[in-house]
């Protein structure tokens, strides 16, 4: 899966804050006009020296006529995987947490009292303070300011840092995240220096990032604007705006009450579940594989082999050995992820889903249709297995049912790996070279 598409399935909290201040028109730095564009390396080194940063984070997500808002308290150590966030508003999600350190990261849903633990991957924090495949936010600053200093502003290696230097916190009604952005599979960007503005009482440099080829993305008018503190180069505000399926879409993050070089204890970045908290350990119970063949060689359950709709590409495969044992294959386009799954039992169906499920029949087999809004799923009860088709993002009901029917209740291609229901484990005790713990941006056991 491309990293821009990966961002599509990251879990997003929805929030809001108003932008204050005014733009300065063209002119020399001495007369209140646009100052010289900062040097990229200087900006990066200044940012990386910030140490621990604490403060408040407000986020607003607008999709068509729907607006969601939240406020969080956060602490993070720049350049590392140390981060902590706690939702303070709205009241329905108050207490939800995200805690990360070098070893693992946790997502805690306060209303359900469920904590989920994940293993890091190389790309875990491509949209956070810390490290990613292409580096941290400092690497983004270096590339972006240097591009803005060029005559046309075009850059082909802009690090993917998503919506800003903070991880997304689980905050949905069901404890799951939603897609933060309709990103494009963009190979080149144009960076424009927009002068200075005052945001959240901070003087900022403005960087505007757009695809060099507007047709590279299904989302129209895609623009990402970074407002970075003039002195410290911390991103005080990040705006992503686009038109998706003819409707306006935006994701805006604003940081305030910032304390740089804060005195933060090491325990801040550790998480200890409560005695009664349900813990789901995805760090060991979900293994991601780069190919379907790699999953098939390491699972006791036949790998799903669906008819993949036009426009969708293979993302990755995952072996599951948690509440249910099985395997999944994920496909994505610019706006949606499709998940094809096969399991030894129907424990994969959550209690909340059963409460809203609609009975139907798929190819002569009993089935359940679940609509949770942005996520939908079809579970088909085969003789020996439960197969499922799920969509994350916009996808028609009839098309999802057809995708489920294509999974076929018979043994899938790649069988012969121990197909008897009740097998003790869905993952072989084998050399898992090339496999890794699944990221939290796609909860591989959840539709």
LUMLUM-798833 format. One record per residue (C-alpha): residue number from 1; x, y, z. Coordinates in nm, 2 decimals, padded with zeros to 4 digits, always signed. Example, Ala and Ser with C-alpha at 12.3 -4.5 7.8 and 13.67 -1.06 7.14 Angstrom:
1 | +01.23 | -00.45 | +00.78
2 | +01.37 | -00.11 | +00.71
END
This chain:
1 | +00.00 | +00.00 | +00.00
2 | +00.14 | +00.34 | -00.08
3 | +00.20 | +00.56 | +00.23
4 | -00.05 | +00.82 | +00.10
5 | -00.31 | +00.55 | +00.08
6 | -00.21 | +00.42 | +00.42
7 | -00.30 | +00.76 | +00.56
8 | -00.65 | +00.69 | +00.43
9 | -00.71 | +00.43 | +00.69
10 | -00.55 | +00.59 | +00.99
11 | -00.80 | +00.64 | +01.26
12 | -00.91 | +01.01 | +01.29
13 | -01.07 | +01.21 | +01.57
14 | -01.28 | +01.50 | +01.46
15 | -01.22 | +01.85 | +01.60
16 | -01.22 | +02.24 | +01.54
17 | -01.07 | +02.58 | +01.60
18 | -01.09 | +02.92 | +01.42
19 | -00.79 | +03.07 | +01.24
20 | -00.71 | +03.42 | +01.35
21 | -00.48 | +03.67 | +01.20
22 | -00.41 | +03.83 | +00.87
23 | -00.18 | +03.76 | +00.57
24 | +00.09 | +04.00 | +00.47
25 | +00.11 | +04.10 | +00.11
26 | +00.42 | +04.10 | -00.11
27 | +00.70 | +04.33 | -00.01
28 | +01.03 | +04.35 | +00.15
29 | +01.10 | +04.20 | +00.50
30 | +01.18 | +04.54 | +00.63
31 | +00.84 | +04.70 | +00.55
32 | +00.61 | +04.43 | +00.69
33 | +00.60 | +04.23 | +00.37
34 | +00.69 | +03.87 | +00.30
35 | +01.02 | +03.78 | +00.48
36 | +01.29 | +03.57 | +00.32
37 | +01.21 | +03.20 | +00.30
38 | +01.39 | +03.02 | +00.59
39 | +01.67 | +02.77 | +00.51
40 | +01.54 | +02.42 | +00.52
41 | +01.83 | +02.27 | +00.72
42 | +01.81 | +02.55 | +00.97
43 | +01.44 | +02.50 | +01.02
44 | +01.49 | +02.12 | +01.06
45 | +01.77 | +02.15 | +01.32
46 | +01.57 | +02.41 | +01.52
47 | +01.26 | +02.19 | +01.53
48 | +01.46 | +01.88 | +01.63
49 | +01.60 | +02.06 | +01.93
50 | +01.26 | +02.12 | +02.09
51 | +01.27 | +01.82 | +02.32
52 | +00.94 | +01.75 | +02.50
53 | +00.64 | +01.96 | +02.39
54 | +00.31 | +01.98 | +02.58
55 | -00.01 | +02.16 | +02.51
56 | -00.36 | +02.13 | +02.37
57 | -00.48 | +02.00 | +02.04
58 | -00.81 | +02.09 | +01.87
59 | -00.91 | +01.90 | +01.55
60 | -01.21 | +01.96 | +01.32
61 | -01.31 | +01.72 | +01.04
62 | -01.57 | +01.83 | +00.79
63 | -01.71 | +01.59 | +00.53
64 | -02.01 | +01.72 | +00.33
65 | -02.26 | +01.84 | +00.59
66 | -02.10 | +01.65 | +00.88
67 | -01.87 | +01.82 | +01.12
68 | -01.69 | +01.65 | +01.41
69 | -01.47 | +01.82 | +01.67
70 | -01.25 | +01.71 | +01.96
71 | -01.00 | +01.86 | +02.20
72 | -00.70 | +01.68 | +02.35
73 | -00.42 | +01.73 | +02.59
74 | -00.09 | +01.60 | +02.46
75 | +00.28 | +01.55 | +02.54
76 | +00.54 | +01.44 | +02.29
77 | +00.92 | +01.41 | +02.26
78 | +01.02 | +01.55 | +01.92
79 | +01.22 | +01.30 | +01.71
80 | +01.11 | +00.99 | +01.91
81 | +00.81 | +00.76 | +01.93
82 | +00.73 | +00.90 | +02.28
83 | +00.38 | +01.05 | +02.26
84 | +00.07 | +01.07 | +02.48
85 | -00.28 | +01.21 | +02.41
86 | -00.60 | +01.23 | +02.62
87 | -00.94 | +01.34 | +02.48
88 | -01.10 | +01.61 | +02.69
89 | -01.39 | +01.69 | +02.47
90 | -01.65 | +01.59 | +02.36
91 | -01.78 | +01.43 | +02.68
92 | -01.88 | +01.11 | +02.49
93 | -01.51 | +01.04 | +02.42
94 | -01.35 | +01.20 | +02.73
95 | -01.07 | +00.98 | +02.86
96 | -00.98 | +00.81 | +02.54
97 | -00.60 | +00.78 | +02.52
98 | -00.31 | +00.72 | +02.29
99 | +00.02 | +00.63 | +02.45
100 | +00.34 | +00.55 | +02.26
101 | +00.70 | +00.46 | +02.35
102 | +00.99 | +00.29 | +02.17
103 | +00.84 | -00.06 | +02.24
104 | +00.47 | -00.03 | +02.17
105 | +00.18 | +00.20 | +02.13
106 | -00.16 | +00.18 | +02.30
107 | -00.51 | +00.30 | +02.21
108 | -00.75 | +00.31 | +02.50
109 | -01.13 | +00.35 | +02.47
110 | -01.26 | +00.48 | +02.80
111 | -01.63 | +00.41 | +02.75
112 | -01.57 | +00.05 | +02.66
113 | -01.27 | +00.02 | +02.90
114 | -01.07 | -00.16 | +02.62
115 | -00.70 | -00.11 | +02.56
116 | -00.54 | -00.22 | +02.24
117 | -00.16 | -00.27 | +02.21
118 | +00.02 | -00.25 | +01.88
119 | +00.38 | -00.31 | +01.76
120 | +00.56 | -00.03 | +01.58
121 | +00.66 | -00.06 | +01.22
122 | +00.90 | +00.15 | +01.02
123 | +00.61 | +00.36 | +00.90
124 | +00.42 | +00.39 | +01.23
125 | +00.48 | +00.76 | +01.28
126 | +00.49 | +00.90 | +00.93
127 | +00.24 | +01.16 | +01.05
128 | +00.38 | +01.23 | +01.40
129 | +00.66 | +01.39 | +01.59
130 | +00.87 | +01.09 | +01.56
131 | +01.03 | +00.88 | +01.29
132 | +00.89 | +00.74 | +00.97
133 | +01.01 | +00.58 | +00.65
134 | +01.12 | +00.92 | +00.51
135 | +01.22 | +01.08 | +00.84
136 | +01.05 | +01.30 | +01.09
137 | +00.88 | +01.64 | +01.06
138 | +01.22 | +01.80 | +01.05
139 | +01.29 | +01.62 | +00.72
140 | +00.96 | +01.76 | +00.59
141 | +01.06 | +02.11 | +00.69
142 | +01.40 | +02.08 | +00.52
143 | +01.25 | +01.95 | +00.19
144 | +00.95 | +02.19 | +00.19
145 | +01.14 | +02.52 | +00.27
146 | +01.41 | +02.42 | +00.02
147 | +01.15 | +02.36 | -00.25
148 | +00.98 | +02.69 | -00.17
149 | +01.32 | +02.86 | -00.23
150 | +01.33 | +02.71 | -00.58
151 | +01.18 | +02.90 | -00.87
152 | +00.89 | +02.66 | -00.93
153 | +00.87 | +02.50 | -00.59
154 | +00.84 | +02.15 | -00.73
155 | +00.98 | +01.87 | -00.51
156 | +00.95 | +01.49 | -00.59
157 | +01.07 | +01.36 | -00.25
158 | +00.86 | +01.54 | +00.00
159 | +00.85 | +01.33 | +00.32
160 | +00.49 | +01.20 | +00.39
161 | +00.40 | +01.34 | +00.73
162 | +00.02 | +01.33 | +00.70
163 | -00.17 | +01.59 | +00.88
164 | +00.08 | +01.70 | +01.13
165 | +00.32 | +01.59 | +01.40
166 | +00.07 | +01.42 | +01.63
167 | -00.07 | +01.07 | +01.63
168 | -00.44 | +01.02 | +01.58
169 | -00.64 | +00.92 | +01.89
170 | -00.92 | +00.66 | +01.88
171 | -01.23 | +00.85 | +01.95
172 | -01.52 | +00.71 | +01.75
173 | -01.85 | +00.60 | +01.89
174 | -01.74 | +00.24 | +01.87
175 | -01.38 | +00.32 | +01.98
176 | -01.24 | +00.31 | +01.63
177 | -01.09 | +00.57 | +01.41
178 | -01.20 | +00.70 | +01.08
179 | -01.01 | +00.81 | +00.77
180 | -00.83 | +01.14 | +00.83
181 | -00.78 | +01.24 | +00.47
182 | -00.85 | +01.17 | +00.10
183 | -00.48 | +01.16 | +00.01
184 | -00.34 | +01.11 | -00.34
185 | -00.08 | +00.88 | -00.48
186 | +00.13 | +01.18 | -00.56
187 | +00.48 | +01.15 | -00.70
188 | +00.56 | +01.53 | -00.71
189 | +00.44 | +01.83 | -00.51
190 | +00.46 | +02.21 | -00.55
191 | +00.55 | +02.40 | -00.23
192 | +00.46 | +02.76 | -00.21
193 | +00.58 | +03.00 | +00.07
194 | +00.28 | +03.20 | +00.17
195 | +00.45 | +03.46 | +00.39
196 | +00.35 | +03.50 | +00.76
197 | +00.03 | +03.48 | +00.96
198 | -00.07 | +03.49 | +01.32
199 | -00.23 | +03.16 | +01.43
200 | -00.33 | +03.08 | +01.79
201 | -00.14 | +03.39 | +01.90
202 | +00.18 | +03.27 | +01.74
203 | +00.36 | +03.42 | +01.45
204 | +00.40 | +03.16 | +01.18
205 | +00.56 | +03.09 | +00.84
206 | +00.30 | +02.95 | +00.59
207 | +00.38 | +02.66 | +00.36
208 | +00.12 | +02.55 | +00.10
209 | +00.16 | +02.20 | -00.05
210 | -00.03 | +02.09 | -00.36
211 | +00.01 | +01.80 | -00.61
212 | +00.22 | +01.90 | -00.91
213 | -00.04 | +01.71 | -01.12
214 | -00.39 | +01.79 | -01.00
215 | -00.52 | +01.48 | -01.19
216 | -00.30 | +01.25 | -00.98
217 | -00.57 | +01.23 | -00.71
218 | -00.94 | +01.15 | -00.71
219 | -00.98 | +01.43 | -00.45
220 | -01.01 | +01.76 | -00.63
221 | -00.85 | +02.09 | -00.52
222 | -00.63 | +01.91 | -00.26
223 | -00.43 | +02.16 | -00.06
224 | -00.23 | +02.11 | +00.26
225 | -00.13 | +02.42 | +00.45
226 | +00.13 | +02.42 | +00.73
227 | +00.16 | +02.72 | +00.97
228 | +00.49 | +02.67 | +01.15
229 | +00.61 | +02.88 | +01.44
230 | +00.87 | +03.14 | +01.31
231 | +01.11 | +03.09 | +01.60
232 | +01.08 | +02.72 | +01.67
233 | +00.93 | +02.58 | +01.35
234 | +00.67 | +02.38 | +01.53
235 | +00.35 | +02.33 | +01.32
236 | +00.09 | +02.54 | +01.51
237 | -00.18 | +02.46 | +01.26
238 | -00.22 | +02.21 | +00.97
239 | -00.51 | +02.23 | +00.73
240 | -00.60 | +01.97 | +00.47
241 | -00.88 | +02.07 | +00.23
242 | -01.03 | +01.90 | -00.08
243 | -01.34 | +01.83 | -00.27
244 | -01.44 | +01.46 | -00.25
245 | -01.72 | +01.32 | -00.46
246 | -01.84 | +01.67 | -00.51
247 | -01.85 | +01.76 | -00.14
248 | -01.62 | +01.97 | +00.06
249 | -01.38 | +01.79 | +00.29
250 | -01.13 | +01.93 | +00.55
251 | -00.92 | +01.82 | +00.84
252 | -00.78 | +02.10 | +01.05
253 | -00.54 | +02.05 | +01.35
254 | -00.45 | +02.35 | +01.58
255 | -00.21 | +02.34 | +01.87
256 | -00.23 | +02.59 | +02.16
257 | -00.09 | +02.65 | +02.51
258 | +00.24 | +02.51 | +02.39
259 | +00.52 | +02.45 | +02.63
260 | +00.86 | +02.37 | +02.46
261 | +01.14 | +02.19 | +02.64
262 | +00.89 | +02.07 | +02.90
263 | +00.99 | +01.87 | +03.20
264 | +00.82 | +01.54 | +03.12
265 | +00.88 | +01.22 | +03.32
266 | +00.96 | +00.89 | +03.15
267 | +00.64 | +00.74 | +03.30
268 | +00.43 | +00.98 | +03.09
269 | +00.50 | +00.76 | +02.79
270 | +00.42 | +00.43 | +02.95
271 | +00.07 | +00.29 | +02.98
272 | -00.06 | +00.04 | +03.24
273 | -00.41 | -00.10 | +03.19
274 | -00.65 | -00.10 | +03.48
275 | -00.72 | -00.42 | +03.66
276 | -01.06 | -00.46 | +03.49
277 | -00.95 | -00.32 | +03.15
278 | -00.99 | -00.56 | +02.86
279 | -00.66 | -00.58 | +02.68
280 | -00.64 | -00.68 | +02.31
281 | -00.28 | -00.74 | +02.21
282 | -00.24 | -00.68 | +01.83
283 | +00.14 | -00.67 | +01.88
284 | +00.15 | -01.05 | +01.89
285 | -00.20 | -01.16 | +01.77
286 | -00.18 | -00.99 | +01.42
287 | +00.10 | -01.04 | +01.18
288 | +00.11 | -00.85 | +00.85
289 | +00.26 | -01.01 | +00.53
290 | +00.37 | -00.83 | +00.22
291 | +00.22 | -01.09 | -00.02
292 | -00.07 | -01.33 | -00.02
293 | +00.17 | -01.62 | -00.08
294 | +00.36 | -01.53 | +00.24
295 | +00.03 | -01.54 | +00.44
296 | -00.07 | -01.87 | +00.28
297 | +00.27 | -02.02 | +00.38
298 | +00.22 | -01.93 | +00.74
299 | -00.15 | -01.99 | +00.82
300 | -00.37 | -02.28 | +00.89
301 | -00.68 | -02.12 | +00.73
302 | -00.74 | -02.09 | +00.35
303 | -00.65 | -01.75 | +00.23
304 | -00.94 | -01.55 | +00.08
305 | -00.93 | -01.51 | -00.30
306 | -01.20 | -01.26 | -00.40
307 | -01.28 | -01.10 | -00.73
308 | -01.12 | -00.76 | -00.68
309 | -01.32 | -00.46 | -00.81
310 | -01.17 | -00.24 | -01.08
311 | -00.96 | +00.04 | -00.93
312 | -00.85 | -00.15 | -00.62
313 | -00.49 | -00.26 | -00.56
314 | -00.35 | -00.52 | -00.32
315 | -00.24 | -00.35 | +00.01
316 | -00.12 | -00.63 | +00.23
317 | -00.23 | -00.96 | +00.40
318 | -00.27 | -01.03 | +00.77
319 | -00.28 | -01.34 | +00.98
320 | -00.52 | -01.32 | +01.28
321 | -00.49 | -01.52 | +01.60
322 | -00.70 | -01.32 | +01.85
323 | -01.07 | -01.35 | +01.93
324 | -01.09 | -01.52 | +01.60
325 | -00.84 | -01.72 | +01.40
326 | -00.81 | -01.66 | +01.03
327 | -00.66 | -01.44 | +00.76
328 | -00.73 | -01.13 | +00.57
329 | -00.63 | -00.97 | +00.24
330 | -00.67 | -00.59 | +00.21
331 | -00.72 | -00.38 | -00.11
332 | -00.74 | +00.00 | -00.15
333 | -00.81 | +00.28 | -00.39
334 | -00.80 | +00.65 | -00.32
335 | -01.09 | +00.66 | -00.08
336 | -01.18 | +00.31 | +00.04
337 | -01.02 | +00.00 | +00.18
338 | -01.18 | -00.34 | +00.11
339 | -01.10 | -00.63 | +00.35
340 | -01.16 | -01.00 | +00.25
341 | -01.15 | -01.23 | +00.55
342 | -01.18 | -01.60 | +00.64
343 | -01.21 | -01.73 | +01.00
344 | -01.26 | -02.05 | +01.19
345 | -01.55 | -01.91 | +01.40
346 | -01.79 | -01.61 | +01.41
347 | -01.61 | -01.47 | +01.71
348 | -01.49 | -01.21 | +01.46
349 | -01.84 | -01.05 | +01.48
350 | -01.84 | -00.80 | +01.76
351 | -02.13 | -00.76 | +02.00
352 | -02.20 | -00.41 | +01.88
353 | -02.23 | -00.54 | +01.52
354 | -02.47 | -00.82 | +01.62
355 | -02.69 | -00.55 | +01.78
356 | -02.74 | -00.37 | +01.45
357 | -02.70 | -00.67 | +01.20
358 | -02.95 | -00.74 | +00.93
359 | -03.01 | -01.10 | +00.82
360 | -02.97 | -01.19 | +00.46
361 | -02.87 | -01.47 | +00.23
362 | -02.56 | -01.48 | +00.02
363 | -02.53 | -01.77 | -00.24
364 | -02.76 | -01.98 | -00.03
365 | -02.58 | -01.93 | +00.30
366 | -02.70 | -01.73 | +00.60
367 | -02.53 | -01.40 | +00.63
368 | -02.52 | -01.08 | +00.84
369 | -02.50 | -00.72 | +00.70
370 | -02.36 | -00.46 | +00.93
371 | -02.37 | -00.09 | +00.87
372 | -02.17 | +00.13 | +01.11
373 | -02.16 | +00.43 | +00.89
374 | -01.81 | +00.47 | +00.75
375 | -01.75 | +00.10 | +00.80
376 | -01.97 | -00.18 | +00.66
377 | -01.94 | -00.56 | +00.66
378 | -02.10 | -00.88 | +00.53
379 | -02.04 | -01.20 | +00.73
380 | -02.13 | -01.52 | +00.55
381 | -02.17 | -01.85 | +00.74
382 | -02.01 | -02.12 | +00.54
383 | -02.01 | -02.49 | +00.64
384 | -01.66 | -02.48 | +00.77
385 | -01.57 | -02.11 | +00.80
386 | -01.71 | -01.76 | +00.83
387 | -01.60 | -01.54 | +00.54
388 | -01.63 | -01.16 | +00.55
389 | -01.62 | -00.86 | +00.32
390 | -01.57 | -00.52 | +00.48
391 | -01.54 | -00.17 | +00.35
392 | -01.37 | +00.12 | +00.52
393 | -01.48 | +00.44 | +00.34
394 | -01.76 | +00.49 | +00.08
395 | -01.87 | +00.17 | -00.09
396 | -02.22 | +00.07 | -00.21
397 | -02.41 | -00.20 | -00.02
398 | -02.48 | -00.42 | -00.33
399 | -02.12 | -00.40 | -00.44
400 | -02.01 | -00.51 | -00.09
401 | -02.25 | -00.81 | -00.09
402 | -02.12 | -00.90 | -00.44
403 | -01.76 | -00.88 | -00.30
404 | -01.86 | -01.12 | -00.02
405 | -02.02 | -01.36 | -00.26
406 | -01.70 | -01.37 | -00.46
407 | -01.51 | -01.51 | -00.16
408 | -01.67 | -01.85 | -00.22
409 | -01.76 | -02.08 | +00.08
410 | -01.55 | -02.36 | -00.07
411 | -01.18 | -02.40 | +00.00
412 | -01.00 | -02.10 | -00.14
413 | -00.69 | -02.10 | -00.36
414 | -00.39 | -02.18 | -00.15
415 | -00.55 | -02.45 | +00.07
416 | -00.37 | -02.74 | +00.22
417 | -00.25 | -02.55 | +00.52
418 | -00.46 | -02.72 | +00.78
419 | -00.82 | -02.63 | +00.71
420 | -01.01 | -02.81 | +00.98
421 | -01.23 | -02.58 | +01.20
422 | -01.11 | -02.56 | +01.56
423 | -00.74 | -02.57 | +01.47
424 | -00.55 | -02.43 | +01.77
425 | -00.38 | -02.14 | +01.58
426 | -00.42 | -01.95 | +01.26
427 | -00.05 | -01.87 | +01.23
428 | +00.21 | -02.14 | +01.17
429 | +00.50 | -02.17 | +01.41
430 | +00.73 | -02.09 | +01.13
431 | +01.00 | -01.85 | +01.01
432 | +00.81 | -01.52 | +00.95
433 | +01.07 | -01.34 | +00.75
434 | +00.91 | -01.04 | +00.59
435 | +00.62 | -01.04 | +00.83
436 | +00.56 | -00.78 | +01.10
437 | +00.30 | -00.67 | +01.35
438 | +00.01 | -00.49 | +01.20
439 | -00.02 | -00.11 | +01.22
440 | -00.30 | +00.05 | +01.41
441 | -00.40 | +00.26 | +01.10
442 | -00.58 | -00.06 | +00.98
443 | -00.72 | -00.27 | +01.26
444 | -00.69 | -00.59 | +01.07
445 | -00.96 | -00.77 | +01.27
446 | -01.21 | -00.49 | +01.24
447 | -01.42 | -00.40 | +00.93
END
